[in-house]
Amino acid sequence: MVTDLTENKWAVMICLDKKEDDWIFVTENTNKCDWNLKPVLFEDINEAMAFANTFSLPGREENVMVVNYDE
């Protein structure tokens, strides 16, 4: 467990192409195709890390990261 002393929210990013250093945020499902993408945000870093683990593949853990998100 990590003690979170920040006031910002946390988001999860996934690497699409490691050579290009190409990362995207995991976004909410709005059931629309309008490109109004909203990152899934967490108040607690531990919740964000648990969510990020659902995207992690064995041997490729470095392709998923939790980042501080300043709206």
N, CA, C and O atoms as a Tinker XYZ file with bonds, in Angstrom:
   284  protein
     1  N      0.843000   -1.180000    0.000000    73     2
     2  CA     0.000000    0.000000    0.000000    64     1     3
     3  C      0.885000    1.239000    0.000000    63     2     4     5
     4  O      1.866000    1.321000    0.738000    81     3
     5  N      0.515000    2.207000   -0.850000    73     3     6
     6  CA     1.259000    3.444000   -0.985000    64     5     7
     7  C      0.465000    4.558000   -0.309000    63     6     8     9
     8  O     -0.745000    4.671000   -0.508000    81     7
     9  N      1.141000    5.377000    0.487000    73     7    10
    10  CA     0.483000    6.519000    1.105000    64     9    11
    11  C      0.483000    7.668000    0.112000    63    10    12    13
    12  O      1.541000    8.133000   -0.310000    81    11
    13  N     -0.704000    8.124000   -0.260000    73    11    14
    14  CA    -0.864000    9.175000   -1.265000    64    13    15
    15  C     -1.061000   10.515000   -0.571000    63    14    16    17
    16  O     -2.075000   10.726000    0.094000    81    15
    17  N     -0.105000   11.416000   -0.720000    73    15    18
    18  CA    -0.191000   12.725000   -0.088000    64    17    19
    19  C     -0.536000   13.828000   -1.077000    63    18    20    21
    20  O     -0.543000   15.005000   -0.715000    81    19
    21  N     -0.822000   13.461000   -2.325000    73    19    22
    22  CA    -1.147000   14.467000   -3.330000    64    21    23
    23  C     -2.632000   14.771000   -3.336000    63    22    24    25
    24  O     -3.438000   14.018000   -2.790000    81    23
    25  N     -2.979000   15.877000   -3.958000    73    23    26
    26  CA    -4.382000   16.227000   -4.114000    64    25    27
    27  C     -4.857000   15.965000   -5.533000    63    26    28    29
    28  O     -6.053000   16.056000   -5.812000    81    27
    29  N     -3.942000   15.642000   -6.429000    73    27    30
    30  CA    -4.301000   15.363000   -7.814000    64    29    31
    31  C     -4.876000   13.961000   -7.950000    63    30    32    33
    32  O     -4.780000   13.141000   -7.037000    81    31
    33  N     -5.468000   13.707000   -9.095000    73    31    34
    34  CA    -6.013000   12.386000   -9.377000    64    33    35
    35  C     -4.967000   11.549000  -10.097000    63    34    36    37
    36  O     -3.917000   12.050000  -10.498000    81    35
    37  N     -5.275000   10.266000  -10.252000    73    35    38
    38  CA    -4.370000    9.311000  -10.881000    64    37    39
    39  C     -5.041000    8.694000  -12.095000    63    38    40    41
    40  O     -6.253000    8.482000  -12.103000    81    39
    41  N     -4.249000    8.407000  -13.124000    73    39    42
    42  CA    -4.750000    7.788000  -14.345000    64    41    43
    43  C     -3.818000    6.650000  -14.737000    63    42    44    45
    44  O     -2.686000    6.557000  -14.263000    81    43
    45  N     -4.321000    5.788000  -15.615000    73    43    46
    46  CA    -3.538000    4.650000  -16.096000    64    45    47
    47  C     -3.219000    4.872000  -17.574000    63    46    48    49
    48  O     -4.081000    5.253000  -18.366000    81    47
    49  N     -1.967000    4.626000  -17.916000    73    47    50
    50  CA    -1.544000    4.730000  -19.313000    64    49    51
    51  C     -1.002000    3.380000  -19.776000    63    50    52    53
    52  O     -0.434000    2.611000  -18.999000    81    51
    53  N     -1.199000    3.119000  -21.074000    73    51    54
    54  CA    -0.738000    1.876000  -21.691000    64    53    55
    55  C      0.131000    2.232000  -22.888000    63    54    56    57
    56  O     -0.195000    3.129000  -23.666000    81    55
    57  N      1.240000    1.518000  -23.021000    73    55    58
    58  CA     2.168000    1.762000  -24.126000    64    57    59
    59  C      1.702000    1.009000  -25.373000    63    58    60    61
    60  O      1.497000   -0.204000  -25.339000    81    59
    61  N      1.540000    1.744000  -26.467000    73    59    62
    62  CA     1.159000    1.131000  -27.745000    64    61    63
    63  C      2.379000    0.692000  -28.538000    63    62    64    65
    64  O      2.364000   -0.342000  -29.206000    81    63
    65  N      3.435000    1.491000  -28.455000    73    63    66
    66  CA     4.655000    1.199000  -29.211000    64    65    67
    67  C      5.853000    1.680000  -28.402000    63    66    68    69
    68  O      6.093000    2.882000  -28.283000    81    67
    69  N      6.598000    0.736000  -27.849000    73    67    70
    70  CA     7.728000    1.078000  -26.980000    64    69    71
    71  C      8.835000    1.814000  -27.747000    63    70    72    73
    72  O      9.468000    2.717000  -27.199000    81    71
    73  N      9.073000    1.434000  -29.012000    73    71    74
    74  CA    10.117000    2.095000  -29.802000    64    73    75
    75  C      9.799000    3.565000  -30.030000    63    74    76    77
    76  O     10.700000    4.403000  -30.033000    81    75
    77  N      8.538000    3.878000  -30.219000    73    75    78
    78  CA     8.108000    5.259000  -30.461000    64    77    79
    79  C      7.749000    5.996000  -29.177000    63    78    80    81
    80  O      7.434000    7.186000  -29.216000    81    79
    81  N      7.793000    5.306000  -28.040000    73    79    82
    82  CA     7.400000    5.874000  -26.746000    64    81    83
    83  C      5.973000    6.438000  -26.856000    63    82    84    85
    84  O      5.708000    7.576000  -26.469000    81    83
    85  N      5.070000    5.615000  -27.390000    73    83    86
    86  CA     3.687000    5.998000  -27.679000    64    85    87
    87  C      2.751000    5.450000  -26.604000    63    86    88    89
    88  O      2.526000    4.243000  -26.516000    81    87
    89  N      2.204000    6.362000  -25.783000    73    87    90
    90  CA     1.348000    5.989000  -24.652000    64    89    91
    91  C     -0.037000    6.608000  -24.808000    63    90    92    93
    92  O     -0.177000    7.702000  -25.355000    81    91
    93  N     -1.062000    5.900000  -24.323000    73    91    94
    94  CA    -2.419000    6.433000  -24.303000    64    93    95
    95  C     -3.018000    6.223000  -22.916000    63    94    96    97
    96  O     -2.618000    5.320000  -22.182000    81    95
    97  N     -3.981000    7.070000  -22.574000    73    95    98
    98  CA    -4.723000    6.897000  -21.335000    64    97    99
    99  C     -5.800000    5.830000  -21.527000    63    98   100   101
   100  O     -6.361000    5.695000  -22.614000    81    99
   101  N     -6.082000    5.083000  -20.479000    73    99   102
   102  CA    -7.257000    4.224000  -20.464000    64   101   103
   103  C     -8.434000    5.169000  -20.246000    63   102   104   105
   104  O     -8.442000    5.951000  -19.296000    81   103
   105  N     -9.440000    5.094000  -21.139000    73   103   106
   106  CA   -10.553000    6.035000  -21.085000    64   105   107
   107  C    -11.858000    5.365000  -20.686000    63   106   108   109
   108  O    -12.012000    4.147000  -20.770000    81   107
   109  N    -12.796000    6.206000  -20.247000    73   107   110
   110  CA   -14.117000    5.730000  -19.858000    64   109   111
   111  C    -14.893000    5.275000  -21.093000    63   110   112   113
   112  O    -14.702000    5.808000  -22.186000    81   111
   113  N    -15.762000    4.293000  -20.911000    73   111   114
   114  CA   -16.650000    3.861000  -21.980000    64   113   115
   115  C    -17.900000    4.733000  -21.922000    63   114   116   117
   116  O    -18.700000    4.617000  -20.994000    81   115
   117  N    -18.065000    5.607000  -22.918000    73   115   118
   118  CA   -19.224000    6.504000  -22.957000    64   117   119
   119  C    -20.320000    5.965000  -23.874000    63   118   120   121
   120  O    -21.377000    6.582000  -24.004000    81   119
   121  N    -20.077000    4.828000  -24.507000    73   119   122
   122  CA   -21.016000    4.230000  -25.473000    64   121   123
   123  C    -21.312000    5.161000  -26.639000    63   122   124   125
   124  O    -22.366000    5.060000  -27.268000    81   123
   125  N    -20.377000    6.072000  -26.928000    73   123   126
   126  CA   -20.495000    6.975000  -28.071000    64   125   127
   127  C    -19.174000    6.971000  -28.821000    63   126   128   129
   128  O    -18.117000    6.693000  -28.253000    81   127
   129  N    -19.254000    7.280000  -30.087000    73   127   130
   130  CA   -18.044000    7.382000  -30.906000    64   129   131
   131  C    -17.867000    8.844000  -31.322000    63   130   132   133
   132  O    -17.891000    9.174000  -32.507000    81   131
   133  N    -17.687000    9.712000  -30.320000    73   131   134
   134  CA   -17.623000   11.142000  -30.599000    64   133   135
   135  C    -16.239000   11.743000  -30.330000    63   134   136   137
   136  O    -16.074000   12.959000  -30.435000    81   135
   137  N    -15.266000   10.940000  -29.994000    73   135   138
   138  CA   -13.898000   11.352000  -29.703000    64   137   139
   139  C    -13.806000   12.279000  -28.503000    63   138   140   141
   140  O    -12.790000   12.948000  -28.316000    81   139
   141  N    -14.848000   12.326000  -27.691000    73   139   142
   142  CA   -14.797000   13.071000  -26.440000    64   141   143
   143  C    -14.320000   12.105000  -25.356000    63   142   144   145
   144  O    -15.091000   11.694000  -24.489000    81   143
   145  N    -13.044000   11.753000  -25.421000    73   143   146
   146  CA   -12.468000   10.733000  -24.552000    64   145   147
   147  C    -12.117000   11.311000  -23.187000    63   146   148   149
   148  O    -11.525000   12.385000  -23.084000    81   147
   149  N    -12.491000   10.582000  -22.145000    73   147   150
   150  CA   -12.206000   11.006000  -20.777000    64   149   151
   151  C    -11.421000    9.905000  -20.077000    63   150   152   153
   152  O    -11.884000    8.767000  -20.009000    81   151
   153  N    -10.242000   10.227000  -19.557000    73   151   154
   154  CA    -9.472000    9.210000  -18.845000    64   153   155
   155  C    -10.220000    8.703000  -17.613000    63   154   156   157
   156  O    -10.944000    9.454000  -16.961000    81   155
   157  N    -10.037000    7.435000  -17.309000    73   155   158
   158  CA   -10.552000    6.888000  -16.057000    64   157   159
   159  C     -9.652000    7.453000  -14.962000    63   158   160   161
   160  O     -8.437000    7.253000  -14.991000    81   159
   161  N    -10.243000    8.161000  -13.994000    73   159   162
   162  CA    -9.467000    8.818000  -12.952000    64   161   163
   163  C     -9.763000    8.226000  -11.582000    63   162   164   165
   164  O    -10.867000    7.755000  -11.309000    81   163
   165  N     -8.750000    8.264000  -10.734000    73   163   166
   166  CA    -8.843000    7.713000   -9.386000    64   165   167
   167  C     -8.369000    8.745000   -8.376000    63   166   168   169
   168  O     -7.410000    9.477000   -8.624000    81   167
   169  N     -9.041000    8.799000   -7.247000    73   167   170
   170  CA    -8.638000    9.667000   -6.146000    64   169   171
   171  C     -7.471000    9.045000   -5.376000    63   170   172   173
   172  O     -6.647000    9.759000   -4.806000    81   171
   173  N     -7.407000    7.727000   -5.363000    73   171   174
   174  CA    -6.432000    6.982000   -4.564000    64   173   175
   175  C     -5.474000    6.223000   -5.484000    63   174   176   177
   176  O     -5.909000    5.499000   -6.380000    81   175
   177  N     -4.186000    6.391000   -5.261000    73   175   178
   178  CA    -3.187000    5.726000   -6.096000    64   177   179
   179  C     -3.286000    4.208000   -6.002000    63   178   180   181
   180  O     -3.009000    3.514000   -6.980000    81   179
   181  N     -3.674000    3.684000   -4.850000    73   179   182
   182  CA    -3.772000    2.230000   -4.695000    64   181   183
   183  C     -4.890000    1.656000   -5.557000    63   182   184   185
   184  O     -4.753000    0.555000   -6.091000    81   183
   185  N     -5.992000    2.383000   -5.699000    73   183   186
   186  CA    -7.068000    1.941000   -6.587000    64   185   187
   187  C     -6.601000    1.991000   -8.037000    63   186   188   189
   188  O     -6.918000    1.101000   -8.825000    81   187
   189  N     -5.852000    3.027000   -8.388000    73   187   190
   190  CA    -5.327000    3.146000   -9.750000    64   189   191
   191  C     -4.355000    2.007000  -10.059000    63   190   192   193
   192  O     -4.373000    1.452000  -11.157000    81   191
   193  N     -3.515000    1.665000   -9.094000    73   191   194
   194  CA    -2.554000    0.576000   -9.304000    64   193   195
   195  C     -3.266000   -0.767000   -9.445000    63   194   196   197
   196  O     -2.856000   -1.595000  -10.259000    81   195
   197  N     -4.308000   -0.993000   -8.681000    73   195   198
   198  CA    -5.074000   -2.236000   -8.797000    64   197   199
   199  C     -5.747000   -2.312000  -10.163000    63   198   200   201
   200  O     -5.768000   -3.377000  -10.781000    81   199
   201  N     -6.298000   -1.191000  -10.646000    73   199   202
   202  CA    -6.921000   -1.132000  -11.964000    64   201   203
   203  C     -5.873000   -1.371000  -13.054000    63   202   204   205
   204  O     -6.132000   -2.091000  -14.018000    81   203
   205  N     -4.702000   -0.772000  -12.902000    73   203   206
   206  CA    -3.626000   -0.935000  -13.889000    64   205   207
   207  C     -3.198000   -2.389000  -14.000000    63   206   208   209
   208  O     -2.860000   -2.853000  -15.089000    81   207
   209  N     -3.209000   -3.107000  -12.897000    73   207   210
   210  CA    -2.816000   -4.517000  -12.925000    64   209   211
   211  C     -3.710000   -5.355000  -13.822000    63   210   212   213
   212  O     -3.278000   -6.399000  -14.311000    81   211
   213  N     -4.945000   -4.927000  -14.052000    73   211   214
   214  CA    -5.845000   -5.686000  -14.924000    64   213   215
   215  C     -5.412000   -5.602000  -16.383000    63   214   216   217
   216  O     -5.843000   -6.419000  -17.197000    81   215
   217  N     -4.563000   -4.623000  -16.730000    73   215   218
   218  CA    -4.072000   -4.454000  -18.102000    64   217   219
   219  C     -2.666000   -5.016000  -18.292000    63   218   220   221
   220  O     -2.169000   -5.073000  -19.417000    81   219
   221  N     -2.039000   -5.419000  -17.228000    73   219   222
   222  CA    -0.657000   -5.888000  -17.267000    64   221   223
   223  C     -0.575000   -7.325000  -17.757000    63   222   224   225
   224  O     -1.318000   -8.193000  -17.299000    81   223
   225  N      0.336000   -7.565000  -18.694000    73   223   226
   226  CA     0.580000   -8.915000  -19.203000    64   225   227
   227  C      1.887000   -9.443000  -18.626000    63   226   228   229
   228  O      2.829000   -8.674000  -18.437000    81   227
   229  N      1.961000  -10.739000  -18.345000    73   227   230
   230  CA     3.200000  -11.320000  -17.815000    64   229   231
   231  C      4.384000  -11.027000  -18.743000    63   230   232   233
   232  O      4.327000  -11.277000  -19.946000    81   231
   233  N      5.439000  -10.499000  -18.162000    73   231   234
   234  CA     6.636000  -10.177000  -18.936000    64   233   235
   235  C      6.570000   -8.813000  -19.607000    63   234   236   237
   236  O      7.559000   -8.364000  -20.187000    81   235
   237  N      5.434000   -8.154000  -19.540000    73   235   238
   238  CA     5.283000   -6.835000  -20.172000    64   237   239
   239  C      4.710000   -5.813000  -19.188000    63   238   240   241
   240  O      3.999000   -4.892000  -19.591000    81   239
   241  N      5.010000   -5.973000  -17.935000    73   239   242
   242  CA     4.492000   -5.094000  -16.900000    64   241   243
   243  C      4.888000   -3.641000  -17.116000    63   242   244   245
   244  O      4.168000   -2.735000  -16.697000    81   243
   245  N      6.031000   -3.407000  -17.770000    73   243   246
   246  CA     6.511000   -2.045000  -17.991000    64   245   247
   247  C      5.676000   -1.287000  -19.024000    63   246   248   249
   248  O      5.879000   -0.088000  -19.215000    81   247
   249  N      4.747000   -1.963000  -19.690000    73   247   250
   250  CA     3.901000   -1.317000  -20.693000    64   249   251
   251  C      2.644000   -0.688000  -20.102000    63   250   252   253
   252  O      1.800000   -0.172000  -20.835000    81   251
   253  N      2.519000   -0.729000  -18.782000    73   251   254
   254  CA     1.387000   -0.116000  -18.097000    64   253   255
   255  C      1.946000    0.728000  -16.951000    63   254   256   257
   256  O      2.814000    0.278000  -16.203000    81   255
   257  N      1.434000    1.967000  -16.820000    73   255   258
   258  CA     1.909000    2.799000  -15.717000    64   257   259
   259  C      0.778000    3.655000  -15.150000    63   258   260   261
   260  O     -0.185000    3.986000  -15.842000    81   259
   261  N      0.922000    3.997000  -13.891000    73   259   262
   262  CA     0.003000    4.898000  -13.211000    64   261   263
   263  C      0.702000    6.256000  -13.161000    63   262   264   265
   264  O      1.863000    6.363000  -12.765000    81   263
   265  N     -0.037000    7.294000  -13.574000    73   263   266
   266  CA     0.547000    8.641000  -13.617000    64   265   267
   267  C     -0.339000    9.623000  -12.848000    63   266   268   269
   268  O     -1.549000    9.436000  -12.724000    81   267
   269  N      0.293000   10.651000  -12.347000    73   267   270
   270  CA    -0.422000   11.732000  -11.686000    64   269   271
   271  C     -1.118000   12.532000  -12.779000    63   270   272   273
   272  O     -0.483000   12.924000  -13.758000    81   271
   273  N     -2.421000   12.779000  -12.622000    73   271   274
   274  CA    -3.204000   13.460000  -13.637000    64   273   275
   275  C     -3.694000   14.789000  -13.093000    63   274   276   277
   276  O     -4.476000   14.825000  -12.142000    81   275
   277  N     -3.246000   15.864000  -13.682000    73   275   278
   278  CA    -3.640000   17.205000  -13.273000    64   277   279
   279  C     -4.638000   17.737000  -14.291000    63   278   280   281
   280  O     -4.278000   18.035000  -15.430000    81   279
   281  N     -5.888000   17.852000  -13.873000    73   279   282
   282  CA    -6.937000   18.262000  -14.801000    64   281   283
   283  C     -6.804000   19.698000  -15.223000    63   282   284
   284  O     -7.618000   20.190000  -16.005000    81   283
